[in-house]
Amino acid sequence: MDGNNQPVVNLISKPDNMLKTVYTACRTCYSADYPINIYNSTDDKEKMLKLIERVISSGHYSTIEHIQVTFAIANVSRACTHQLVRHRHMSFSQKSQRYVKEKGQFDYIIPPTIEKDDALKAEFVEFMGKISEQYQKFVDAGIPAEDARFVLPNAAASSLVASLNLREMIHLANLRLCTRAQYEIRTLVKKMCDALIAEEPWLKPYLVPKCERLGFCDEDKSCGRKPTQKELLNV
Ligand SMILES: Cc1cc2nc3c(=O)[nH]c(=O)nc-3n(C[C@H](O)[C@H](O)[C@H](O)COP(=O)(O)OP(=O)(O)OC[C@H]3O[C@@H](n4cnc5c(N)ncnc54)[C@H](O)[C@@H]3O)c2cc1C
């Protein structure tokens, strides 16, 4: 654990030929040529990006499903991972609270709203200590970890390996970078996006909150970054 209360995110796997693979998938739809010839025919980045943008903007999303990326994630709360695992096109392997017995004080995440208030933070820390004592009492009494864990809080830190294809990655970014998303998953997904953009800068325009792609906000309560759908339609 790095102890800074922040998600620890590392991109551990992605294809080397991501752009060319997506381009080949896009071009194959409109070409009589063999896909392998398309793949070998160009390294013109501008040309590839132009076609990819056209195809993605028209909703031909199968073309971006060929790319799979994997992240190693740690130091996130169970509250956060519970939200992440709602994404049904992702694959997860998460640290088990059945097989991994907590020893001593379990790691936990303190939300910034509590962290910044010294008195509330002290109460939070004390409460985590009490939970830890109770958990330990159960374990010492022979209660299996899978049952003792019932007292562990949403704040308990977890780690997981998460894989997803590029279509789902863009969807995840569009939903979870929105200011309506909860702070921790927003931070986590931002770190996932940053890690991927660092290696594949061409993805930057896609790994954005949904309003950036839509051109408007479709949320009930808007942060004001873009006009709302209602404002645009004048209703
Ligand atoms: C700001 C915010 C607040 C939220 N609040 C709540 C809440 O209060 N309570 C709650 O329960 N959840 C809440 N959620 C979770 C939300 O309802 C979704 O479960 C989660 O965001 C996953 O989104 P998804 O279904 O679009 O994505 P994924 O599961 O990643 O799926 C991607 C896309 O695949 C398609 N798809 C996947 N499965 C199906 C299916 N079975 N049938 C048809 N199409 C499918 C859909 O087009 C979907 O958008 C919230 C999410 C956000 C971002």
The ligand as a Tripos MOL2 file, in Angstrom:
@<TRIPOS>MOLECULE
LIG
   53    58     1     0     0
SMALL
NO_CHARGES

@<TRIPOS>ATOM
      1 C1        -23.4210    8.6120  -11.6680 C.3       1 LIG1
      2 C2        -23.8840    7.1960  -11.4960 C.ar      1 LIG1
      3 C3        -24.8020    6.9040  -10.5170 C.ar      1 LIG1
      4 C4        -25.2500    5.5900  -10.3530 C.ar      1 LIG1
      5 N1        -26.1580    5.3080   -9.3810 N.ar      1 LIG1
      6 C5        -26.6160    4.0520   -9.2170 C.ar      1 LIG1
      7 C6        -27.5760    3.7290   -8.2270 C.ar      1 LIG1
      8 O1        -28.0130    4.5890   -7.4780 O.2       1 LIG1
      9 N2        -27.9890    2.4420   -8.1020 N.ar      1 LIG1
     10 C7        -27.5350    1.4530   -8.9330 C.ar      1 LIG1
     11 O2        -27.9450    0.2930   -8.8160 O.2       1 LIG1
     12 N3        -26.6180    1.7250   -9.8790 N.ar      1 LIG1
     13 C8        -26.1570    2.9760  -10.0560 C.ar      1 LIG1
     14 N4        -25.2210    3.2410  -11.0230 N.ar      1 LIG1
     15 C9        -24.7180    2.1280  -11.8370 C.3       1 LIG1
     16 C10       -25.4230    2.0810  -13.2210 C.3       1 LIG1
     17 O3        -26.8030    1.8520  -13.0930 O.3       1 LIG1
     18 C11       -24.8070    0.9860  -14.0850 C.3       1 LIG1
     19 O4        -25.0440   -0.2800  -13.4990 O.3       1 LIG1
     20 C12       -23.3170    1.1330  -14.2460 C.3       1 LIG1
     21 O5        -22.9790    2.4730  -14.4860 O.3       1 LIG1
     22 C13       -22.8520    0.2820  -15.4170 C.3       1 LIG1
     23 O6        -23.2440    0.9570  -16.5920 O.3       1 LIG1
     24 P1        -23.7750    0.2580  -17.8930 P.3       1 LIG1
     25 O7        -24.8650   -0.6760  -17.5870 O.co2     1 LIG1
     26 O8        -24.0370    1.3070  -18.9280 O.co2     1 LIG1
     27 O9        -22.4230   -0.3950  -18.3540 O.3       1 LIG1
     28 P2        -21.9280   -1.8710  -18.6290 P.3       1 LIG1
     29 O10       -22.4540   -2.8830  -17.7050 O.co2     1 LIG1
     30 O11       -20.4780   -1.6380  -18.6490 O.co2     1 LIG1
     31 O12       -22.4720   -2.1860  -20.0530 O.3       1 LIG1
     32 C14       -22.1140   -1.3960  -21.1890 C.3       1 LIG1
     33 C15       -23.2870   -1.2900  -22.1140 C.3       1 LIG1
     34 O13       -23.6390   -2.5960  -22.5890 O.3       1 LIG1
     35 C16       -25.0310   -2.6850  -22.7560 C.3       1 LIG1
     36 N5        -25.5360   -3.7370  -21.8660 N.ar      1 LIG1
     37 C17       -24.8650   -4.3870  -20.8940 C.ar      1 LIG1
     38 N6        -25.6300   -5.3060  -20.2990 N.ar      1 LIG1
     39 C18       -26.8390   -5.2250  -20.9080 C.ar      1 LIG1
     40 C19       -28.0760   -5.8880  -20.7260 C.ar      1 LIG1
     41 N7        -28.2380   -6.8430  -19.8070 N.pl3     1 LIG1
     42 N8        -29.1080   -5.5560  -21.5160 N.ar      1 LIG1
     43 C20       -28.9700   -4.5980  -22.4530 C.ar      1 LIG1
     44 N9        -27.8430   -3.9030  -22.6800 N.ar      1 LIG1
     45 C21       -26.7810   -4.2200  -21.9120 C.ar      1 LIG1
     46 C22       -25.6070   -1.3170  -22.3980 C.3       1 LIG1
     47 O14       -25.7000   -0.5430  -23.5860 O.3       1 LIG1
     48 C23       -24.5570   -0.7350  -21.4740 C.3       1 LIG1
     49 O15       -24.5740    0.6830  -21.4320 O.3       1 LIG1
     50 C24       -24.7610    4.5530  -11.1930 C.ar      1 LIG1
     51 C25       -23.8280    4.8590  -12.1860 C.ar      1 LIG1
     52 C26       -23.3910    6.1590  -12.3500 C.ar      1 LIG1
     53 C27       -22.3760    6.4580  -13.4320 C.3       1 LIG1
@<TRIPOS>BOND
     1     1     2 1
     2     2     3 ar
     3     2    52 ar
     4     3     4 ar
     5     4     5 ar
     6     4    50 ar
     7     5     6 ar
     8     6     7 ar
     9     6    13 1
    10     7     8 2
    11     7     9 ar
    12     9    10 ar
    13    10    11 2
    14    10    12 ar
    15    12    13 ar
    16    13    14 ar
    17    14    15 1
    18    14    50 ar
    19    15    16 1
    20    16    17 1
    21    16    18 1
    22    18    19 1
    23    18    20 1
    24    20    21 1
    25    20    22 1
    26    22    23 1
    27    23    24 1
    28    24    25 2
    29    24    26 1
    30    24    27 1
    31    27    28 1
    32    28    29 2
    33    28    30 1
    34    28    31 1
    35    31    32 1
    36    32    33 1
    37    33    34 1
    38    33    48 1
    39    34    35 1
    40    35    36 1
    41    35    46 1
    42    36    37 ar
    43    36    45 ar
    44    37    38 ar
    45    38    39 ar
    46    39    40 ar
    47    39    45 ar
    48    40    41 1
    49    40    42 ar
    50    42    43 ar
    51    43    44 ar
    52    44    45 ar
    53    46    47 1
    54    46    48 1
    55    48    49 1
    56    50    51 ar
    57    51    52 ar
    58    52    53 1
@<TRIPOS>SUBSTRUCTURE
     1 LIG1         1 GROUP 0 **** ****
